[in-house]
């Protein structure tokens, strides 16, 4: 099993830390759709379940916002994290671009919540924010995002760096061509309510011919989950 191949690096101080894993989309909200009617919601849930398993084996307390194919409002996802007094919140997603660009765009990226700087971050955020019903004008959104807790943004940024590195190391152990699309900041509403460091992982592009096949492969899903878990370990070892 893949999960046993990577050494367990869990620091002592991480035992009993609480992690909430959010599998993006679900139910009627299928998320992005791949070439052969592959649904993002399915990949997100599979990876979230593997991650749940691995983290529990390592001594963490773990909760899933959904463990079945159901829709949960975006704002309700962080409510669970706050109720459980979670130490970290991880939202798992899969990316996509329009058909005409599908062959060119692939790679893994990790986002943390912040007023978006780049057009690319805004585009990804718009895609993931679609199902949220929070009606705010753009100017009030900007004001709200600017008021976010700076220390939490800094902690989320560090967490994102560790998870991105963990995923790349894990997936590249089998696939040398995995593209690092970096750590980015963006205005993701699913992260807005979280009172703890929180990130949104884009596992890859379901629109890309090669990457979408991998994303549906069980072994690859386990590599992704293992990488995220190693990132969690790494974060706690540096930030007790």
KAZIVEN-V599790 format. One record per residue. RES is the residue in one small letter. OMEGA is omega in degrees with one decimal (none if undefined). Layout:
res,omega
RES,OMEGA
RES,OMEGA
This chain:
res,omega
x,-178.2
x,-172.6
x,-177.7
x,-175.9
x,-176.0
x,-175.7
x,177.8
x,-174.8
x,-174.1
x,178.7
x,-178.1
x,-175.5
x,-177.6
x,-179.0
x,-178.2
x,171.0
x,-175.9
x,179.6
x,172.4
x,-179.8
x,-178.4
x,174.2
x,-175.0
x,177.2
x,-177.6
x,-179.8
x,-178.8
x,-179.6
x,-172.4
x,-176.1
x,179.8
x,-178.3
x,-178.7
x,-173.8
x,-176.6
x,-178.5
x,175.6
x,-176.2
x,177.1
x,-175.1
x,-178.1
x,179.5
x,-178.9
x,-176.6
x,179.8
x,-179.0
x,178.4
x,-179.8
x,176.6
x,-178.7
x,176.9
x,-179.9
x,-176.3
x,-177.9
x,177.8
x,177.8
x,-177.1
x,174.2
x,177.5
x,167.6
x,-174.5
x,173.9
x,175.4
x,176.1
x,172.0
x,177.8
x,177.5
x,-177.8
x,177.3
x,-179.1
x,175.2
x,178.5
x,-176.7
x,-175.8
x,179.8
x,-175.6
x,179.1
x,177.0
x,178.3
x,-178.6
x,179.9
x,179.2
x,-178.5
x,-179.3
x,-173.8
x,175.8
x,179.1
x,176.4
x,-178.4
x,176.1
x,-173.2
x,-177.6
x,176.4
x,-171.0
x,176.6
x,171.0
x,178.5
x,-175.1
x,-174.4
x,179.5
x,-168.9
x,-176.6
x,-172.1
x,-169.5
x,175.5
x,176.5
x,-177.7
x,176.1
x,179.9
x,-177.9
x,167.8
x,-173.2
x,178.3
x,173.7
x,-172.9
x,176.2
x,-170.1
x,176.7
x,-178.1
x,179.1
x,179.5
x,-178.3
x,-179.4
x,-178.9
x,179.7
x,179.6
x,-176.8
x,-177.4
x,-172.5
x,-172.6
x,179.4
x,-175.2
x,-177.9
x,-178.2
x,175.5
x,175.0
x,-178.2
x,-177.5
x,179.4
x,174.6
x,-179.1
x,180.0
x,-179.5
x,-177.9
x,179.8
x,-176.2
x,-176.7
x,-177.6
x,-176.1
x,-179.9
x,179.8
x,177.0
x,179.0
x,179.1
x,178.9
x,178.8
x,178.4
x,179.7
x,179.7
x,180.0
x,-179.1
x,-178.9
x,178.1
x,179.6
x,179.9
x,-179.6
x,-178.8
x,-179.5
x,-177.2
x,-176.4
x,-179.0
x,175.6
x,178.6
x,-178.4
x,-175.5
x,-172.3
x,-178.9
x,-176.3
x,176.7
x,179.1
x,168.2
x,175.1
x,-175.7
x,176.0
x,-179.7
x,-176.8
x,-179.0
x,-175.6
x,-179.6
x,-178.9
x,-170.2
x,-173.5
x,-172.0
x,180.0
x,-179.2
x,175.9
x,-174.6
x,-179.3
x,172.8
x,-178.3
x,171.6
x,-170.3
x,-176.1
x,-176.3
x,178.7
x,179.9
x,-177.0
x,-174.2
x,-177.9
x,-175.0
x,-178.8
x,176.8
x,179.1
x,-176.7
x,178.7
x,-177.5
x,-175.4
x,-179.3
x,180.0
x,177.1
x,178.4
x,176.1
x,179.0
x,-178.5
x,179.5
x,178.8
x,178.4
x,-180.0
x,178.1
x,176.4
x,177.2
x,177.3
x,-176.9
x,-180.0
x,-178.0
x,179.2
x,179.4
x,-174.6
x,-174.7
x,none
